[in-house]
Amino acid sequence: MRPPCTPDELVEFYSTPHDHTRYPDHTLRVEHTVSLAKDLCRLTGTGPRLVADLSCGNATIPRALCDQPVLGDIAPGYPLTGPIENTVHLVDYADLWVLSETAEHLDDPDRVLTLIREKASLLVLSTPLAEFDNRNPQHYWGWDQDGVRDMLKTAGWEPVVWSTMIQPNAAFQIWGCR
């Protein structure tokens, strides 16, 4: 939808980790994402002993899924800080990788999904559903369900469960893959 932000714009946009509790539609999405992640683990028989989330915001999702997740964010405050394109290489392996409301912010989401595929058995991804306007200056991409499914498959992921959430101010698609 737009060219990538400059490094200075990234610092301005992401000066603090995202706090989903400031937005009622995001609070419901986070609850739904945790539920879908637990369903994915149950369906695939994967425990998750280790969860990674390098765009974790306030880290509610990974902390709900395991006791000691690997946490990072573009904003300062976590052990791994910086753009996920740079920090993904610092994780050796995770049973489950969370990529929640992140892909639409990335210059090359296909590449990041491929890099994560090399490091994780399972993936939970959420992204806006059919957001094709320019109202959010931080979003570079918008997809419908077919677009996300194709992107996931091209990166080597097999969708197992997915869901949509339509809220008054936003619509989300949430995917669980192996």
C-alpha positions as protocol buffer text, in pm:
chain_id: "A"
residue {
  index: 1
  type: MET
  ca { x: 0 y: 0 z: 0 }
}
residue {
  index: 2
  type: ARG
  ca { x: 302 y: 232 z: 50 }
}
residue {
  index: 3
  type: PRO
  ca { x: 680 y: 233 z: 50 }
}
residue {
  index: 4
  type: PRO
  ca { x: 863 y: 122 z: 365 }
}
residue {
  index: 5
  type: CYS
  ca { x: 932 y: 367 z: 647 }
}
residue {
  index: 6
  type: THR
  ca { x: 1273 y: 520 z: 689 }
}
residue {
  index: 7
  type: PRO
  ca { x: 1481 y: 411 z: 992 }
}
residue {
  index: 8
  type: ASP
  ca { x: 1393 y: 740 z: 1166 }
}
residue {
  index: 9
  type: GLU
  ca { x: 1020 y: 685 z: 1104 }
}
residue {
  index: 10
  type: LEU
  ca { x: 1049 y: 331 z: 1246 }
}
residue {
  index: 11
  type: VAL
  ca { x: 1205 y: 466 z: 1565 }
}
residue {
  index: 12
  type: GLU
  ca { x: 923 y: 719 z: 1595 }
}
residue {
  index: 13
  type: PHE
  ca { x: 642 y: 469 z: 1522 }
}
residue {
  index: 14
  type: TYR
  ca { x: 779 y: 197 z: 1748 }
}
residue {
  index: 15
  type: SER
  ca { x: 929 y: 386 z: 2041 }
}
residue {
  index: 16
  type: THR
  ca { x: 740 y: 166 z: 2290 }
}
residue {
  index: 17
  type: PRO
  ca { x: 597 y: -187 z: 2263 }
}
residue {
  index: 18
  type: HIS
  ca { x: 239 y: -201 z: 2135 }
}
residue {
  index: 19
  type: ASP
  ca { x: -24 y: -233 z: 2410 }
}
residue {
  index: 20
  type: HIS
  ca { x: -328 y: -409 z: 2267 }
}
residue {
  index: 21
  type: THR
  ca { x: -536 y: -335 z: 2579 }
}
residue {
  index: 22
  type: ARG
  ca { x: -580 y: 23 z: 2458 }
}
residue {
  index: 23
  type: TYR
  ca { x: -805 y: -105 z: 2176 }
}
residue {
  index: 24
  type: PRO
  ca { x: -1112 y: -321 z: 2252 }
}
residue {
  index: 25
  type: ASP
  ca { x: -1105 y: -492 z: 1910 }
}
residue {
  index: 26
  type: HIS
  ca { x: -738 y: -588 z: 1962 }
}
residue {
  index: 27
  type: THR
  ca { x: -812 y: -724 z: 2311 }
}
residue {
  index: 28
  type: LEU
  ca { x: -1066 y: -961 z: 2160 }
}
residue {
  index: 29
  type: ARG
  ca { x: -822 y: -1053 z: 1881 }
}
residue {
  index: 30
  type: VAL
  ca { x: -549 y: -1139 z: 2130 }
}
residue {
  index: 31
  type: GLU
  ca { x: -787 y: -1364 z: 2326 }
}
residue {
  index: 32
  type: HIS
  ca { x: -895 y: -1531 z: 2003 }
}
residue {
  index: 33
  type: THR
  ca { x: -534 y: -1574 z: 1888 }
}
residue {
  index: 34
  type: VAL
  ca { x: -438 y: -1747 z: 2215 }
}
residue {
  index: 35
  type: SER
  ca { x: -736 y: -1981 z: 2179 }
}
residue {
  index: 36
  type: LEU
  ca { x: -650 y: -2062 z: 1816 }
}
residue {
  index: 37
  type: ALA
  ca { x: -284 y: -2125 z: 1912 }
}
residue {
  index: 38
  type: LYS
  ca { x: -393 y: -2370 z: 2182 }
}
residue {
  index: 39
  type: ASP
  ca { x: -621 y: -2545 z: 1930 }
}
residue {
  index: 40
  type: LEU
  ca { x: -331 y: -2568 z: 1683 }
}
residue {
  index: 41
  type: CYS
  ca { x: -107 y: -2726 z: 1944 }
}
residue {
  index: 42
  type: ARG
  ca { x: -378 y: -2972 z: 2046 }
}
residue {
  index: 43
  type: LEU
  ca { x: -452 y: -3068 z: 1684 }
}
residue {
  index: 44
  type: THR
  ca { x: -86 y: -3119 z: 1598 }
}
residue {
  index: 45
  type: GLY
  ca { x: 14 y: -3280 z: 1928 }
}
residue {
  index: 46
  type: THR
  ca { x: 281 y: -3014 z: 1985 }
}
residue {
  index: 47
  type: GLY
  ca { x: 315 y: -2897 z: 2350 }
}
residue {
  index: 48
  type: PRO
  ca { x: 470 y: -2578 z: 2287 }
}
residue {
  index: 49
  type: ARG
  ca { x: 765 y: -2602 z: 2521 }
}
residue {
  index: 50
  type: LEU
  ca { x: 925 y: -2300 z: 2354 }
}
residue {
  index: 51
  type: VAL
  ca { x: 736 y: -2009 z: 2199 }
}
residue {
  index: 52
  type: ALA
  ca { x: 907 y: -1723 z: 2012 }
}
residue {
  index: 53
  type: ASP
  ca { x: 755 y: -1384 z: 1940 }
}
residue {
  index: 54
  type: LEU
  ca { x: 990 y: -1114 z: 1813 }
}
residue {
  index: 55
  type: SER
  ca { x: 715 y: -857 z: 1761 }
}
residue {
  index: 56
  type: CYS
  ca { x: 550 y: -927 z: 2093 }
}
residue {
  index: 57
  type: GLY
  ca { x: 417 y: -586 z: 2199 }
}
residue {
  index: 58
  type: ASN
  ca { x: 312 y: -640 z: 2561 }
}
residue {
  index: 59
  type: ALA
  ca { x: 379 y: -1016 z: 2520 }
}
residue {
  index: 60
  type: THR
  ca { x: 33 y: -1135 z: 2623 }
}
residue {
  index: 61
  type: ILE
  ca { x: 9 y: -1405 z: 2353 }
}
residue {
  index: 62
  type: PRO
  ca { x: 345 y: -1580 z: 2405 }
}
residue {
  index: 63
  type: ARG
  ca { x: 318 y: -1560 z: 2785 }
}
residue {
  index: 64
  type: ALA
  ca { x: -25 y: -1725 z: 2770 }
}
residue {
  index: 65
  type: LEU
  ca { x: 127 y: -2017 z: 2575 }
}
residue {
  index: 66
  type: CYS
  ca { x: 444 y: -2099 z: 2771 }
}
residue {
  index: 67
  type: ASP
  ca { x: 628 y: -1999 z: 3087 }
}
residue {
  index: 68
  type: GLN
  ca { x: 956 y: -1877 z: 2935 }
}
residue {
  index: 69
  type: PRO
  ca { x: 894 y: -1750 z: 2578 }
}
residue {
  index: 70
  type: VAL
  ca { x: 1165 y: -1596 z: 2364 }
}
residue {
  index: 71
  type: LEU
  ca { x: 1058 y: -1232 z: 2344 }
}
residue {
  index: 72
  type: GLY
  ca { x: 1160 y: -947 z: 2120 }
}
residue {
  index: 73
  type: ASP
  ca { x: 1020 y: -636 z: 1962 }
}
residue {
  index: 74
  type: ILE
  ca { x: 1128 y: -354 z: 1737 }
}
residue {
  index: 75
  type: ALA
  ca { x: 1070 y: -123 z: 2035 }
}
residue {
  index: 76
  type: PRO
  ca { x: 1320 y: -135 z: 2321 }
}
residue {
  index: 77
  type: GLY
  ca { x: 1246 y: -330 z: 2637 }
}
residue {
  index: 78
  type: TYR
  ca { x: 1300 y: -697 z: 2551 }
}
residue {
  index: 79
  type: PRO
  ca { x: 1609 y: -920 z: 2529 }
}
residue {
  index: 80
  type: LEU
  ca { x: 1593 y: -910 z: 2147 }
}
residue {
  index: 81
  type: THR
  ca { x: 1536 y: -558 z: 2017 }
}
residue {
  index: 82
  type: GLY
  ca { x: 1517 y: -437 z: 1660 }
}
residue {
  index: 83
  type: PRO
  ca { x: 1342 y: -516 z: 1333 }
}
residue {
  index: 84
  type: ILE
  ca { x: 1236 y: -881 z: 1312 }
}
residue {
  index: 85
  type: GLU
  ca { x: 1427 y: -909 z: 984 }
}
residue {
  index: 86
  type: ASN
  ca { x: 1743 y: -866 z: 1195 }
}
residue {
  index: 87
  type: THR
  ca { x: 1647 y: -1054 z: 1513 }
}
residue {
  index: 88
  type: VAL
  ca { x: 1494 y: -1367 z: 1355 }
}
residue {
  index: 89
  type: HIS
  ca { x: 1849 y: -1500 z: 1309 }
}
residue {
  index: 90
  type: LEU
  ca { x: 1907 y: -1488 z: 1686 }
}
residue {
  index: 91
  type: VAL
  ca { x: 1651 y: -1762 z: 1759 }
}
residue {
  index: 92
  type: ASP
  ca { x: 1774 y: -2119 z: 1716 }
}
residue {
  index: 93
  type: TYR
  ca { x: 1437 y: -2297 z: 1731 }
}
residue {
  index: 94
  type: ALA
  ca { x: 1082 y: -2262 z: 1864 }
}
residue {
  index: 95
  type: ASP
  ca { x: 800 y: -2513 z: 1878 }
}
residue {
  index: 96
  type: LEU
  ca { x: 561 y: -2227 z: 1803 }
}
residue {
  index: 97
  type: TRP
  ca { x: 631 y: -1886 z: 1650 }
}
residue {
  index: 98
  type: VAL
  ca { x: 383 y: -1602 z: 1698 }
}
residue {
  index: 99
  type: LEU
  ca { x: 363 y: -1337 z: 1426 }
}
residue {
  index: 100
  type: SER
  ca { x: 66 y: -1131 z: 1538 }
}
residue {
  index: 101
  type: GLU
  ca { x: -26 y: -813 z: 1351 }
}
residue {
  index: 102
  type: THR
  ca { x: 327 y: -791 z: 1210 }
}
residue {
  index: 103
  type: ALA
  ca { x: 339 y: -915 z: 849 }
}
residue {
  index: 104
  type: GLU
  ca { x: 157 y: -606 z: 721 }
}
residue {
  index: 105
  type: HIS
  ca { x: 435 y: -390 z: 871 }
}
residue {
  index: 106
  type: LEU
  ca { x: 723 y: -573 z: 699 }
}
residue {
  index: 107
  type: ASP
  ca { x: 906 y: -466 z: 386 }
}
residue {
  index: 108
  type: ASP
  ca { x: 934 y: -833 z: 277 }
}
residue {
  index: 109
  type: PRO
  ca { x: 688 y: -1053 z: 467 }
}
residue {
  index: 110
  type: ASP
  ca { x: 750 y: -1347 z: 232 }
}
residue {
  index: 111
  type: ARG
  ca { x: 1118 y: -1355 z: 327 }
}
residue {
  index: 112
  type: VAL
  ca { x: 1044 y: -1328 z: 700 }
}
residue {
  index: 113
  type: LEU
  ca { x: 791 y: -1614 z: 683 }
}
residue {
  index: 114
  type: THR
  ca { x: 1049 y: -1828 z: 502 }
}
residue {
  index: 115
  type: LEU
  ca { x: 1314 y: -1746 z: 764 }
}
residue {
  index: 116
  type: ILE
  ca { x: 1073 y: -1834 z: 1045 }
}
residue {
  index: 117
  type: ARG
  ca { x: 987 y: -2163 z: 869 }
}
residue {
  index: 118
  type: GLU
  ca { x: 1350 y: -2270 z: 909 }
}
residue {
  index: 119
  type: LYS
  ca { x: 1326 y: -2212 z: 1287 }
}
residue {
  index: 120
  type: ALA
  ca { x: 980 y: -2325 z: 1398 }
}
residue {
  index: 121
  type: SER
  ca { x: 747 y: -2623 z: 1380 }
}
residue {
  index: 122
  type: LEU
  ca { x: 428 y: -2422 z: 1415 }
}
residue {
  index: 123
  type: LEU
  ca { x: 322 y: -2067 z: 1328 }
}
residue {
  index: 124
  type: VAL
  ca { x: 35 y: -1850 z: 1446 }
}
residue {
  index: 125
  type: LEU
  ca { x: -13 y: -1544 z: 1227 }
}
residue {
  index: 126
  type: SER
  ca { x: -272 y: -1272 z: 1249 }
}
residue {
  index: 127
  type: THR
  ca { x: -310 y: -982 z: 1010 }
}
residue {
  index: 128
  type: PRO
  ca { x: -589 y: -747 z: 906 }
}
residue {
  index: 129
  type: LEU
  ca { x: -849 y: -897 z: 674 }
}
residue {
  index: 130
  type: ALA
  ca { x: -887 y: -722 z: 339 }
}
residue {
  index: 131
  type: GLU
  ca { x: -737 y: -393 z: 451 }
}
residue {
  index: 132
  type: PHE
  ca { x: -663 y: -225 z: 120 }
}
residue {
  index: 133
  type: ASP
  ca { x: -685 y: 143 z: 210 }
}
residue {
  index: 134
  type: ASN
  ca { x: -417 y: 376 z: 340 }
}
residue {
  index: 135
  type: ARG
  ca { x: -568 y: 461 z: 678 }
}
residue {
  index: 136
  type: ASN
  ca { x: -286 y: 307 z: 882 }
}
residue {
  index: 137
  type: PRO
  ca { x: 47 y: 469 z: 789 }
}
residue {
  index: 138
  type: GLN
  ca { x: 239 y: 177 z: 943 }
}
residue {
  index: 139
  type: HIS
  ca { x: 87 y: -89 z: 714 }
}
residue {
  index: 140
  type: TYR
  ca { x: 267 y: -166 z: 387 }
}
residue {
  index: 141
  type: TRP
  ca { x: 54 y: -466 z: 285 }
}
residue {
  index: 142
  type: GLY
  ca { x: -306 y: -579 z: 277 }
}
residue {
  index: 143
  type: TRP
  ca { x: -439 y: -926 z: 194 }
}
residue {
  index: 144
  type: ASP
  ca { x: -757 y: -1121 z: 163 }
}
residue {
  index: 145
  type: GLN
  ca { x: -769 y: -1483 z: 285 }
}
residue {
  index: 146
  type: ASP
  ca { x: -646 y: -1625 z: -46 }
}
residue {
  index: 147
  type: GLY
  ca { x: -350 y: -1389 z: -43 }
}
residue {
  index: 148
  type: VAL
  ca { x: -241 y: -1494 z: 307 }
}
residue {
  index: 149
  type: ARG
  ca { x: -295 y: -1864 z: 232 }
}
residue {
  index: 150
  type: ASP
  ca { x: -80 y: -1836 z: -82 }
}
residue {
  index: 151
  type: MET
  ca { x: 191 y: -1645 z: 104 }
}
residue {
  index: 152
  type: LEU
  ca { x: 200 y: -1905 z: 383 }
}
residue {
  index: 153
  type: LYS
  ca { x: 216 y: -2199 z: 142 }
}
residue {
  index: 154
  type: THR
  ca { x: 490 y: -2035 z: -66 }
}
residue {
  index: 155
  type: ALA
  ca { x: 697 y: -1996 z: 254 }
}
residue {
  index: 156
  type: GLY
  ca { x: 653 y: -2368 z: 331 }
}
residue {
  index: 157
  type: TRP
  ca { x: 372 y: -2347 z: 587 }
}
residue {
  index: 158
  type: GLU
  ca { x: 65 y: -2571 z: 581 }
}
residue {
  index: 159
  type: PRO
  ca { x: -246 y: -2398 z: 721 }
}
residue {
  index: 160
  type: VAL
  ca { x: -420 y: -2622 z: 976 }
}
residue {
  index: 161
  type: VAL
  ca { x: -670 y: -2384 z: 1139 }
}
residue {
  index: 162
  type: TRP
  ca { x: -783 y: -2034 z: 1055 }
}
residue {
  index: 163
  type: SER
  ca { x: -1044 y: -1791 z: 1168 }
}
residue {
  index: 164
  type: THR
  ca { x: -1173 y: -1446 z: 1094 }
}
residue {
  index: 165
  type: MET
  ca { x: -1287 y: -1182 z: 1341 }
}
residue {
  index: 166
  type: ILE
  ca { x: -1503 y: -894 z: 1228 }
}
residue {
  index: 167
  type: GLN
  ca { x: -1508 y: -609 z: 1481 }
}
residue {
  index: 168
  type: PRO
  ca { x: -1665 y: -263 z: 1455 }
}
residue {
  index: 169
  type: ASN
  ca { x: -1329 y: -95 z: 1387 }
}
residue {
  index: 170
  type: ALA
  ca { x: -1124 y: -377 z: 1236 }
}
residue {
  index: 171
  type: ALA
  ca { x: -1135 y: -719 z: 1074 }
}
residue {
  index: 172
  type: PHE
  ca { x: -867 y: -981 z: 1139 }
}
residue {
  index: 173
  type: GLN
  ca { x: -764 y: -1314 z: 995 }
}
residue {
  index: 174
  type: ILE
  ca { x: -582 y: -1557 z: 1222 }
}
residue {
  index: 175
  type: TRP
  ca { x: -392 y: -1859 z: 1090 }
}
residue {
  index: 176
  type: GLY
  ca { x: -238 y: -2162 z: 1259 }
}
residue {
  index: 177
  type: CYS
  ca { x: 12 y: -2355 z: 1047 }
}
residue {
  index: 178
  type: ARG
  ca { x: 253 y: -2646 z: 1066 }
}
